[in-house]
């Protein structure tokens, strides 16, 4: 995989940024789609300083019209889009009995609706241009009970379901849609949240994933090496989740 154009939502930081850096390192152009303009431009500058190609697209994916316009902006800047990584997400931890309507709506609008809106624009484009790859970032929490973050787990279960349905619906058009379900990732945000030690204690491998550990799996799913996976969500959990 080289010389391709890939949009990464939430690409300004954490796992999304690691995916963008990995894309650029192998000769692809990373399109950093993020709501945080300063962080997105900083990520682009870092990629370019390392010799890679990237540019930023700034805006809100939670509304259909905005997501379509942002995708069109990416097409205008790059031409054909070969891949999309839906990495944008929010992680508002709340006890079960304290989850407000605003918490539900915010989590759903980013983690599910935003993913869907950008995917629709990508699928339409890819169908018309010979196919492509989409990777949705779910979570290991989609497959297990999560009493400390129930609404987040529910949203990521929805991502797994969307990945199945979209994957089956469009694979015959050459659009292969799959996902990854990571366990704890040692991002700056996760470290600041203070919950990593608890999750690491539950991981048989004895550590949290580094962003590159997950990014490398995503890069495989984006590549031509992935030819026969449809609607799958790969658990990347360090042994934390063995079905």
N, C-alpha and C positions, 0 to 999 in steps of 0.2 A: 504494500500500500504506500504509494508516494504520488505527490502531485494532485491530491484530491482536496476538496473543500468541505470542511465539516463544521457545522454549527454546534456549539456547546452552550446550552442554557445554564445559568449559574456558573459560567466559566471564569469568573473573576477571582475565585478563591477556592480553597479546600480541594475536594475531589475534582471539581470542574476545571480548576486551574491545572491540576496534575494531568488531566486528560489533554488539555490544550498544549501543555509543554511536551507531552509525549507525541502528539500529532506533529508538532513543528519539528521535533527531533528526527522524525522519520521522513520529512520532506513534504508533509501536507500543510495546508493553510488552515489555521484555527480561527474561527469566527466566534469571538467572545460575546455572547448575548447575556446581558446582565442589567439589573436595575440600578446598580451602583456604578455610576459613570467613572468616578475617580479610581475605584478598584479595577474596573475593566481596562481603563487606559494604562494603569500601572502594569497589569498582566500582559497587555500587548507590548509595552515597552520592554518588559523582561524577556518575552519571547523573541522580539526583534534583536535585542542585545546579544542573545545566544545564537543569532544567525537564522532564526526561523521566520516564517511569514504569518502574520495575524492582523486582524483589525477588529474593532469593537462595534457592536450594535447595542444601543442603550434603549431600554424601555420595559414596559409592563406586559407580561404574557397572559395575565389572568383574564383579559377581555379578548374576545375572538377577533374584533377588528384590529386591535393593536397588535396582536400576535401575527396576524396576516401581513400587516404593514411592516413589521420588523423582519419577517421572513423575506418579504419583497426587497427590503433594503439590503439584506445579505446577498440575495441573488444579484442585485444591481452592482454590488461591490466585488463579487467573486465569480459570477457566471453560474454554471451548473453546481448545484449542491449535491454532493455524493453521500453525505452522512449527517445524522443528527444524533446528539446525545442529550437526552432530557435529564439534566442533573440538578436543575433549580429545585429547591425544596426548603421547607421551614420545619423546625423541630421544637414547637412550643410545649415543653413538659408541664403537665398539670395532673394533680390527683384526679381520679375518676369523677368524684362528686363535685369538683370545682371547675369542670370544663364548661366554659360559657358558650353561648351561641356565636359570639365573635370569634372564639377560638376555633370552633368547628368550621365557620365560614372562611376564615383566613387560611386554615390548613387545607381545606378542600380547594380553594381558589388557586393556590400555588401548586400543591402537590398533585392534583388530579386535573382540574380544568385547564391550568396553564400547559401541562404536558399534552393534554388532548388537543388544545388549540394549535400549538406549534406542530404537532404530529400531523394534523389534518393538512396544514399548508405544505409540509414536507412531502406527504404521500402524494398529493396532487402534482407537485413538481416532479417527484421521482418517477411516477407513473408515465409522465410525458417525456421523460429524459432517460429511459433505459434502465430504471431501477435505482436501488440505493440501499442503505443500511440505517436502521434506527435502533438505538439502545436506550432503554428506560432504566433509570436508577430507582429501584425499589428499596427494600431493606429486609434483613433477616426477621425483623419484627412483624412482617406480613404473614409469617408462618407459625407464630407462637403467641401465646397470651402475653400481654404487656400492660399490667395494671398501672404502671407508673406513667404511661404515655399512650393511653388507649386510642385516642383520636388519630394520633400519628400512625399507629399500627394499622388502623382501619383504612387510612388513606393509602398506605403502601400496599395493603391487600388489594385495594382498588386498582393500583398500578399494575400489579401482577395479573389481575383479570383483564384489564385493558390490553396488556401486552399479548395475552393469549388471543383475544378476539381480533385485534388489529393484525397480529401476525398471520392468523389463518385467512383473514379477509383479503390480504394484499400480497401474499407470497407468490401467487401465480403471475403477478405483475412485475416480479423481480425486486420487490421491496421486502427485505428480510428484517423483521422486527423482533427483537429479543430484549432481555433485561438482565440486570445483575441485582442480587440481594445481599449487600454487604452487612457484616456485623460492625462492631465499633471501629471507626476510623480516627486516627490520631491527627485530626485537623486542629487548627488554632481555635476554632469555635468550640470544638468538643473539649479541648483542654480547659478552656475558660469556663465551660459549663460545670466542671468538677465531677462529672459522672464516669469518667474513663476508668479510674481504678476499680470501681464496682464491676464494670463490664469485663475488664481484663481478667479479673479473678474468676470469671465464668468461662474463659476461653482456654480450651486445652492446649493451644499453641503457646500460651503464656504471654501474649502481647496483643495490643490493638493492631489493626492493619495500618500500614502507611498508605497515604493516598496513591502512591505508585503501584502498590499491590493490587488495588482495585482497577486503576487506570489501565494496567496491562491487559486485564481480562476484557475490558471495554474495547481496547484497541483491536484485540482479536475478533470480537463480534462485529466490528466495523469493517474488517478486512475481507479480502477475497478468499482467505483461508476458511472463513465461515461460509459454507455453501449449502448446508442442509439443516440448519437450526431454525425453527419457526415457532414463535410464541413462547419460547422457553425463558425462565428466569433462573439464572445460575446463582446458587447460594455460595458466597465467598466469605466463609465465617471462621476460618482457623479451627474448625472442629466444633464450634459452638452449637451448630445446628446440624445434626446428623439424622435425617428422616428414617 
